[in-house]
C-alpha cells in the first residue's frame, strides 16, 4: 500500500466532487474566471461540467480505495 498516493487520491477525489457541487449550484457568470465554463454575465448552470467532475472524482476515489487492498505477488 502506497500511503502518500492514497491520501493524494482521497484529497483530489474530494476536490473534484466539491467542484461538481460548485458547478451545479453556481451560475456560469459567478464562477471564478480561471475555471472552464466561466461566461461573464451568464446565468446558465453547467450540468455537464458537474457530471464530468463528479465522475472523475469518483474514479480517483475508487483508485485510492483499490490502492488500500492487500498486495498480491
TIMI-2910 file (N, C-alpha, C, CB; in pm, 1 decimal, decimal comma, always signed):
<rs>
+----------+----------+----------+----------+----------+----------+----------+----------+----------+----------+----------+----------+------+
!      n_x !      n_y !      n_z !     ca_x !     ca_y !     ca_z !      c_x !      c_y !      c_z !     cb_x !     cb_y !     cb_z ! resn !
+----------+----------+----------+----------+----------+----------+----------+----------+----------+----------+----------+----------+------+
!    +84,4 !   -118,4 !     +0,0 !     +0,0 !     +0,0 !     +0,0 !    +88,8 !   +124,5 !     +0,0 !    -95,9 !     -0,1 !   +122,4 !  Unk !
!    +61,6 !   +213,5 !    -91,0 !   +137,0 !   +336,6 !   -102,8 !    +57,4 !   +448,2 !    -34,7 !   +166,4 !   +370,7 !   -252,6 !  Unk !
!    +83,7 !   +470,9 !    +93,5 !     +2,7 !   +564,8 !   +172,2 !     +0,1 !   +706,8 !   +117,3 !    +53,2 !   +568,3 !   +312,2 !  Unk !
!   +112,5 !   +765,8 !    +75,9 !   +103,9 !   +902,3 !    +21,2 !    +14,5 !   +909,0 !   -102,7 !   +243,8 !   +953,8 !    -13,7 !  Unk !
!    +22,2 !   +807,8 !   -189,2 !    -60,2 !   +806,2 !   -309,2 !   -208,5 !   +792,9 !   -274,5 !    -17,1 !   +692,1 !   -401,2 !  Unk !
!   -240,3 !   +715,1 !   -171,9 !   -378,8 !   +700,1 !   -127,6 !   -431,8 !   +832,6 !    -76,1 !   -390,1 !   +592,1 !    -18,8 !  Unk !
!   -354,6 !   +903,1 !     +6,3 !   -400,4 !  +1030,5 !    +61,3 !   -415,0 !  +1136,6 !    -46,4 !   -304,5 !  +1078,9 !   +168,3 !  Unk !
!   -323,2 !  +1138,1 !   -141,4 !   -335,2 !  +1232,9 !   -252,6 !   -461,1 !  +1202,2 !   -333,7 !   -209,3 !  +1227,5 !   -343,5 !  Unk !
!   -487,8 !  +1074,5 !   -357,4 !   -607,8 !  +1035,7 !   -430,4 !   -734,8 !  +1076,0 !   -358,0 !   -608,1 !   +887,2 !   -454,0 !  Unk !
!   -736,7 !  +1059,8 !   -227,3 !   -854,7 !  +1097,8 !   -149,0 !   -876,6 !  +1249,1 !   -156,4 !   -839,3 !  +1052,6 !     -1,3 !  Unk !
!   -770,2 !  +1325,4 !   -140,6 !   -782,7 !  +1471,0 !   -144,0 !   -827,3 !  +1519,9 !   -281,8 !   -649,6 !  +1536,4 !   -105,8 !  Unk !
!   -765,9 !  +1465,9 !   -387,3 !   -802,2 !  +1506,5 !   -523,5 !   -945,3 !  +1463,2 !   -555,7 !   -703,5 !  +1446,3 !   -626,4 !  Unk !
!   -983,8 !  +1341,7 !   -515,1 !  -1119,1 !  +1294,0 !   -540,1 !  -1224,2 !  +1379,6 !   -471,9 !  -1132,6 !  +1151,8 !   -494,5 !  Unk !
!  -1201,4 !  +1413,7 !   -347,0 !  -1295,2 !  +1500,7 !   -275,0 !  -1298,3 !  +1639,6 !   -339,7 !  -1255,8 !  +1511,6 !   -124,7 !  Unk !
!  -1184,5 !  +1685,5 !   -386,9 !  -1179,6 !  +1815,2 !   -455,3 !  -1264,7 !  +1816,3 !   -581,8 !  -1035,7 !  +1850,8 !   -490,0 !  Unk !
!  -1258,1 !  +1709,4 !   -660,2 !  -1339,2 !  +1701,9 !   -781,7 !  -1487,9 !  +1690,3 !   -750,1 !  -1295,4 !  +1583,8 !   -866,7 !  Unk !
!  -1522,7 !  +1618,5 !   -644,8 !  -1664,1 !  +1609,8 !   -605,0 !  -1713,5 !  +1747,0 !   -559,0 !  -1683,6 !  +1504,3 !   -491,6 !  Unk !
!  -1631,4 !  +1819,0 !   -483,8 !  -1669,2 !  +1954,6 !   -441,6 !  -1681,4 !  +2047,0 !   -562,0 !  -1566,3 !  +2011,1 !   -341,7 !  Unk !
!  -1595,3 !  +2029,5 !   -660,5 !  -1603,0 !  +2109,6 !   -782,2 !  -1733,0 !  +2080,5 !   -858,1 !  -1481,0 !  +2081,9 !   -872,4 !  Unk !
!  -1776,6 !  +1955,3 !   -857,1 !  -1903,8 !  +1920,1 !   -920,9 !  -2018,8 !  +1993,2 !   -853,5 !  -1927,3 !  +1767,7 !   -915,9 !  Unk !
!  -2018,3 !  +1996,7 !   -722,2 !  -2123,5 !  +2068,2 !   -649,4 !  -2118,1 !  +2217,2 !   -682,9 !  -2109,0 !  +2046,6 !   -496,4 !  Unk !
!  -1998,7 !  +2272,9 !   -691,8 !  -1983,6 !  +2413,6 !   -727,4 !  -2042,6 !  +2441,0 !   -865,6 !  -1835,5 !  +2454,2 !   -723,8 !  Unk !
!  -2016,7 !  +2352,7 !   -961,7 !  -2072,8 !  +2369,7 !  -1095,5 !  -2225,5 !  +2364,1 !  -1092,9 !  -2018,1 !  +2262,6 !  -1189,9 !  Unk !
!  -2282,5 !  +2281,4 !  -1005,3 !  -2427,6 !  +2265,1 !  -1003,0 !  -2499,7 !  +2377,6 !   -930,8 !  -2462,6 !  +2135,0 !   -938,7 !  Unk !
!  -2433,6 !  +2445,7 !   -838,6 !  -2505,1 !  +2548,5 !   -761,6 !  -2468,0 !  +2691,4 !   -799,8 !  -2478,8 !  +2529,0 !   -615,4 !  Unk !
!  -2365,6 !  +2707,8 !   -884,0 !  -2318,1 !  +2841,3 !   -917,4 !  -2342,8 !  +2870,4 !  -1065,5 !  -2168,3 !  +2855,6 !   -883,5 !  Unk !
!  -2405,4 !  +2982,7 !  -1096,2 !  -2422,5 !  +3020,7 !  -1237,1 !  -2287,1 !  +3045,8 !  -1303,9 !  -2511,1 !  +3146,4 !  -1248,5 !  Unk !
!  -2283,5 !  +3032,7 !  -1436,3 !  -2157,7 !  +3046,3 !  -1510,6 !  -2094,2 !  +3182,8 !  -1491,9 !  -2181,2 !  +3021,4 !  -1658,0 !  Unk !
!  -2173,8 !  +3287,5 !  -1474,8 !  -2117,9 !  +3421,4 !  -1456,5 !  -2057,4 !  +3443,9 !  -1319,7 !  -2223,3 !  +3523,3 !  -1480,2 !  Unk !
!  -2090,3 !  +3357,3 !  -1222,5 !  -2037,9 !  +3373,3 !  -1086,8 !  -1919,7 !  +3280,4 !  -1058,4 !  -2148,2 !  +3347,7 !   -985,6 !  Unk !
!  -1885,2 !  +3194,4 !  -1154,3 !  -1768,6 !  +3107,9 !  -1135,9 !  -1641,7 !  +3192,0 !  -1139,5 !  -1763,9 !  +2997,4 !  -1244,7 !  Unk !
!  -1535,0 !  +3145,4 !  -1074,7 !  -1407,0 !  +3215,9 !  -1088,1 !  -1363,7 !  +3216,6 !  -1235,3 !  -1297,2 !  +3149,2 !   -998,9 !  Unk !
!  -1302,1 !  +3322,1 !  -1279,5 !  -1270,6 !  +3338,5 !  -1422,2 !  -1169,9 !  +3237,3 !  -1475,5 !  -1218,0 !  +3476,5 !  -1446,2 !  Unk !
!  -1093,4 !  +3171,7 !  -1390,4 !   -995,5 !  +3074,1 !  -1436,6 !  -1056,6 !  +2935,5 !  -1459,0 !   -882,2 !  +3064,2 !  -1336,9 !  Unk !
!  -1182,3 !  +2915,7 !  -1419,5 !  -1246,0 !  +2784,1 !  -1432,1 !  -1306,8 !  +2766,0 !  -1570,3 !  -1354,0 !  +2766,0 !  -1324,6 !  Unk !
!  -1297,8 !  +2645,2 !  -1626,6 !  -1366,3 !  +2620,1 !  -1753,7 !  -1516,7 !  +2638,1 !  -1736,0 !  -1334,5 !  +2477,5 !  -1806,3 !  Unk !
!  -1579,6 !  +2702,9 !  -1831,9 !  -1721,9 !  +2725,3 !  -1825,3 !  -1760,1 !  +2864,2 !  -1779,4 !  -1782,8 !  +2626,3 !  -1736,1 !  Unk !
!  -1662,8 !  +2945,0 !  -1742,0 !  -1693,0 !  +3081,2 !  -1699,1 !  -1742,6 !  +3162,1 !  -1818,6 !  -1568,4 !  +3148,2 !  -1635,2 !  Unk !
!  -1855,5 !  +3227,1 !  -1803,7 !  -1909,5 !  +3316,5 !  -1905,7 !  -1961,2 !  +3441,1 !  -1834,1 !  -2023,5 !  +3246,6 !  -1990,0 !  Unk !
!  -1900,5 !  +3552,9 !  -1860,0 !  -1938,5 !  +3676,9 !  -1792,6 !  -2085,1 !  +3708,8 !  -1819,5 !  -1848,8 !  +3793,5 !  -1838,6 !  Unk !
!  -2160,2 !  +3734,2 !  -1714,1 !  -2299,6 !  +3772,5 !  -1725,1 !  -2397,1 !  +3658,8 !  -1750,7 !  -2313,0 !  +3870,3 !  -1831,6 !  Unk !
!  -2350,3 !  +3537,1 !  -1759,5 !  -2437,7 !  +3423,8 !  -1789,0 !  -2501,6 !  +3370,4 !  -1661,0 !  -2359,1 !  +3312,1 !  -1859,8 !  Unk !
!  -2626,3 !  +3326,3 !  -1672,3 !  -2693,8 !  +3266,8 !  -1557,1 !  -2714,5 !  +3116,7 !  -1575,1 !  -2827,9 !  +3335,3 !  -1533,7 !  Unk !
!  -2649,7 !  +3059,2 !  -1676,0 !  -2662,6 !  +2915,5 !  -1703,1 !  -2585,4 !  +2834,9 !  -1599,2 !  -2612,1 !  +2881,8 !  -1845,4 !  Unk !
!  -2637,6 !  +2716,5 !  -1571,3 !  -2570,0 !  +2621,8 !  -1482,5 !  -2504,2 !  +2515,3 !  -1571,0 !  -2671,2 !  +2556,7 !  -1378,5 !  Unk !
!  -2380,8 !  +2481,9 !  -1542,3 !  -2307,7 !  +2383,7 !  -1622,9 !  -2327,7 !  +2243,2 !  -1566,1 !  -2156,8 !  +2418,7 !  -1628,0 !  Unk !
!  -2434,6 !  +2178,8 !  -1607,8 !  -2466,5 !  +2045,1 !  -1559,0 !  -2364,8 !  +1943,8 !  -1610,1 !  -2608,3 !  +2004,6 !  -1601,5 !  Unk !
!  -2327,1 !  +1953,0 !  -1736,6 !  -2232,1 !  +1856,7 !  -1794,2 !  -2094,3 !  +1867,6 !  -1729,0 !  -2219,7 !  +1878,5 !  -1945,6 !  Unk !
!  -2050,2 !  +1989,7 !  -1702,0 !  -1922,3 !  +2006,8 !  -1632,0 !  -1928,7 !  +1941,3 !  -1493,9 !  -1886,7 !  +2157,6 !  -1618,7 !  Unk !
!  -2042,0 !  +1957,6 !  -1426,7 !  -2058,9 !  +1897,4 !  -1294,7 !  -2058,1 !  +1746,4 !  -1299,3 !  -2186,8 !  +1944,7 !  -1232,4 !  Unk !
!  -2126,3 !  +1689,3 !  -1398,9 !  -2128,9 !  +1543,3 !  -1412,0 !  -1988,9 !  +1490,0 !  -1440,6 !  -2226,4 !  +1500,3 !  -1524,0 !  Unk !
!  -1916,8 !  +1555,9 !  -1531,1 !  -1781,0 !  +1512,1 !  -1563,0 !  -1690,3 !  +1520,8 !  -1440,4 !  -1723,4 !  +1596,5 !  -1677,5 !  Unk !
!  -1701,8 !  +1627,3 !  -1365,1 !  -1620,3 !  +1642,9 !  -1245,1 !  -1655,0 !  +1537,5 !  -1140,6 !  -1638,4 !  +1782,8 !  -1186,6 !  Unk !
!  -1784,3 !  +1508,9 !  -1125,9 !  -1826,2 !  +1406,1 !  -1030,4 !  -1771,7 !  +1269,3 !  -1069,6 !  -1979,1 !  +1400,8 !  -1020,9 !  Unk !
!  -1783,5 !  +1232,9 !  -1196,7 !  -1733,6 !  +1102,9 !  -1241,7 !  -1582,6 !  +1091,5 !  -1225,1 !  -1771,4 !  +1079,6 !  -1387,3 !  Unk !
!  -1511,1 !  +1198,4 !  -1254,7 !  -1366,0 !  +1198,0 !  -1237,1 !  -1329,3 !  +1185,1 !  -1089,4 !  -1304,5 !  +1325,9 !  -1296,1 !  Unk !
!  -1401,5 !  +1256,7 !  -1003,7 !  -1375,6 !  +1246,8 !   -860,0 !  -1402,7 !  +1107,8 !   -806,1 !  -1459,7 !  +1347,1 !   -785,1 !  Unk !
!  -1513,1 !  +1046,2 !   -850,4 !  -1544,1 !   +910,5 !   -805,2 !  -1441,3 !   +809,4 !   -856,4 !  -1684,5 !   +870,2 !   -851,3 !  Unk !
!  -1391,3 !   +830,8 !   -978,5 !  -1288,4 !   +741,3 !  -1032,1 !  -1158,8 !   +751,5 !   -951,9 !  -1261,5 !   +773,5 !  -1179,6 !  Unk !
!  -1120,5 !   +872,1 !   -914,1 !   -997,9 !   +890,8 !   -834,5 !  -1015,9 !   +830,9 !   -695,3 !   -961,5 !  +1041,7 !   -823,8 !  Unk !
!  -1135,0 !   +847,2 !   -636,8 !  -1160,7 !   +786,6 !   -505,9 !  -1159,4 !   +634,5 !   -514,1 !  -1294,8 !   +834,6 !   -450,4 !  Unk !
!  -1212,9 !   +578,3 !   -622,5 !  -1209,1 !   +433,6 !   -640,8 !  -1064,5 !   +385,7 !   -654,7 !  -1291,7 !   +392,5 !   -764,4 !  Unk !
!   -983,0 !   +460,1 !   -728,5 !   -841,7 !   +425,6 !   -742,5 !   -772,7 !   +424,5 !   -605,6 !   -771,3 !   +525,0 !   -837,5 !  Unk !
!   -800,5 !   +526,6 !   -524,8 !   -739,7 !   +533,1 !   -390,9 !   -786,8 !   +416,2 !   -306,4 !   -774,2 !   +666,6 !   -320,9 !  Unk !
!   -913,1 !   +378,7 !   -319,2 !   -966,8 !   +266,8 !   -242,5 !   -898,1 !   +135,7 !   -283,0 !  -1119,5 !   +256,0 !   -262,8 !  Unk !
!   -881,7 !   +113,6 !   -413,7 !   -817,6 !     -9,8 !   -459,2 !   -669,9 !    -15,3 !   -420,3 !   -831,7 !    -23,3 !   -610,2 !  Unk !
!   -606,5 !    +99,4 !   -399,5 !   -467,1 !   +101,4 !   -355,6 !   -452,0 !    +56,8 !   -210,5 !   -409,1 !   +240,5 !   -372,7 !  Unk !
!   -560,1 !    +56,6 !   -133,7 !   -551,8 !    +18,2 !     +8,0 !   -565,0 !   -131,8 !    +28,3 !   -659,3 !    +89,4 !    +87,8 !  Unk !
!   -595,7 !   -206,6 !    -76,7 !   -615,5 !   -350,8 !    -65,0 !   -485,3 !   -424,3 !    -40,0 !   -681,2 !   -404,7 !   -189,8 !  Unk !
!   -496,9 !   -554,7 !    -12,3 !   -375,9 !   -634,1 !    +10,3 !   -294,2 !   -647,5 !   -119,1 !   -413,0 !   -773,9 !    +64,7 !  Unk !
!   -164,8 !   -652,8 !   -102,7 !    -75,8 !   -663,9 !   -217,9 !    -53,8 !   -810,4 !   -251,5 !    +59,1 !   -593,6 !   -190,6 !  Unk !
!    -81,1 !   -845,0 !   -377,5 !    -59,8 !   -981,8 !   -424,3 !    +67,1 !   -987,5 !   -504,7 !   -178,9 !  -1031,7 !   -508,1 !  Unk !
!   +139,8 !  -1101,8 !   -490,9 !   +263,5 !  -1113,9 !   -566,7 !   +245,3 !  -1196,6 !   -690,9 !   +371,6 !  -1173,6 !   -481,7 !  Unk !
+----------+----------+----------+----------+----------+----------+----------+----------+----------+----------+----------+----------+------+
</rs>
